[in-house]
Amino acid sequence: MKNENPLKDKSYALAIEIVKLSKKLASENKEYVLINQLLKSGTSIGANIREAEFAQSKADFTSKMSIALKEAAETEYWLMLLRDTSFIDDVTAQKMLEHNTEILKMLISTVKKSKE
C-alpha cells in the first residue's frame, strides 16, 4: 500500500488485524457474538472512509467520516470487552487499541475540520 492517505491506510491495516484476530478466535471456538460485533465495526471504519473519498458533497463527506468515527469508538469498546473478559490477551488488545486510538484521533480531527 502506498502512503497516499494515512487515515485510509491505517484503517485498512486495522481491518486486516481484526479479520485475522476474528479468524483466530473463531478457530479456537471462542465467543462468536463478540467476534462478529468487532468484525463489523472494525471493518466498517475503513469502508466508510473509502466511501467518503467519493462523497457527493461536503455534508456527505462529513457524514461518512462521522460514521467511521462512531465505528472506531465501537471498535474500541469491543476490543476492551474482549480483553477484559479474557478472550484476547493484554498485549494483543493493547496493540490493537493503540492502532484504533490513532485512527480515532485522525477521524476526530477530520470531522472537526470538515464542519468548519
CORSULZI-V817503 format. One record per helix or strand of 3 or more residues. SS is the DSSP state (H for helix, E for strand). FROM is the first residue (numbers start at 0). LEN is the number of residues. Records with the same first field share a line. If there is no record, write none. Layout:
BEGIN
SS: FROM-LEN, FROM-LEN
END
This chain:
BEGIN
H: 5-22, 31-22, 57-27, 89-25
END
